[in-house]
Amino acid sequence: APAAMMPYIVPKGFIAVDGTSLTVCDVDYAANTFSFMLIAYTQQHVVIPTKKAGQGVNLEADVIGKYVERSLAGFIGRMDELEERVKSLEAATK
């Protein structure tokens, strides 16, 4: 998977591969790879098993990770501001 997508791929999370939503089994962040399992029914009804190793696919990471990231970005920015205020108050009382 592209390195930029790896933070959104987590074990037991979801990823869409060529439009098929799948549960992620394992993630190797160092190698930018992940694995998933296909049960027999799914193998018979999707195009993924017809792909050859190394052949390109469309990947879509679970949107929940993106929402969490956006929420935390606002929170972290606010925490940075508060930490700076605390430091300036501490410096003023010395």
C-alpha positions in Angstrom: 0.0 0.0 0.0 1.2 3.6 -0.5 3.1 4.8 2.6 0.6 7.7 3.0 -2.3 5.3 3.4 -0.5 3.0 6.0 -1.5 5.0 9.1 -5.2 4.3 8.3 -4.7 0.5 7.9 -5.0 -1.3 11.2 -5.5 -4.9 12.2 -9.2 -5.8 12.4 -10.0 -2.5 10.6 -11.6 -2.3 7.1 -10.1 -1.6 3.7 -11.8 -1.7 0.3 -9.8 -3.4 -2.4 -11.3 -2.8 -5.8 -14.6 -1.9 -4.1 -14.8 -5.0 -1.9 -14.7 -4.1 1.8 -12.5 -6.5 3.7 -11.2 -7.0 7.2 -7.5 -6.5 7.6 -5.7 -9.4 9.3 -2.1 -8.2 9.8 -0.1 -5.0 9.0 3.6 -4.7 8.4 4.2 -0.9 8.7 7.9 -1.3 7.9 7.2 -3.0 4.6 4.0 -1.0 3.8 2.0 -4.2 3.4 -1.1 -5.8 4.9 -3.0 -9.0 4.6 -6.6 -10.0 4.5 -8.5 -13.3 4.2 -11.2 -14.2 1.7 -13.7 -16.8 2.6 -14.9 -19.1 -0.1 -18.1 -17.2 -0.8 -16.3 -13.9 -1.2 -13.7 -15.5 -3.5 -16.5 -16.7 -5.8 -18.2 -13.3 -5.9 -15.4 -10.6 -6.3 -12.6 -9.9 -8.7 -9.7 -9.9 -6.2 -8.8 -13.6 -6.7 -8.4 -13.0 -10.5 -5.7 -10.4 -9.9 -2.0 -11.4 -10.4 0.7 -10.6 -7.7 1.9 -7.1 -8.2 -1.1 -6.0 -10.3 -2.5 -2.6 -9.3 -5.7 -2.3 -7.3 -7.8 0.5 -6.0 -7.5 0.9 -2.2 -9.7 2.9 0.1 -9.0 3.1 3.8 -11.7 3.0 6.4 -13.1 6.6 6.8 -13.3 6.3 10.6 -9.5 6.7 10.8 -9.6 9.9 8.8 -12.3 11.3 11.1 -10.3 10.4 14.1 -7.2 12.1 12.6 -9.2 15.3 11.9 -10.7 15.4 15.4 -7.3 14.8 17.0 -5.6 17.4 14.9 -7.9 20.1 16.3 -7.5 18.8 19.8 -3.7 18.6 19.6 -3.5 22.2 18.2 -5.6 23.4 21.2 -3.4 21.4 23.6 -0.3 23.1 22.1 -1.9 26.5 22.7 -2.8 25.6 26.3 0.7 24.3 27.0 2.2 27.6 25.8 -0.2 29.6 28.0 0.8 27.5 31.0 4.5 28.0 30.3 4.0 31.8 30.1 2.0 31.8 33.3 4.7 29.8 35.1 7.4 32.1 33.8 5.4 35.2 35.0 5.1 33.8 38.5 8.8 33.1 39.0 
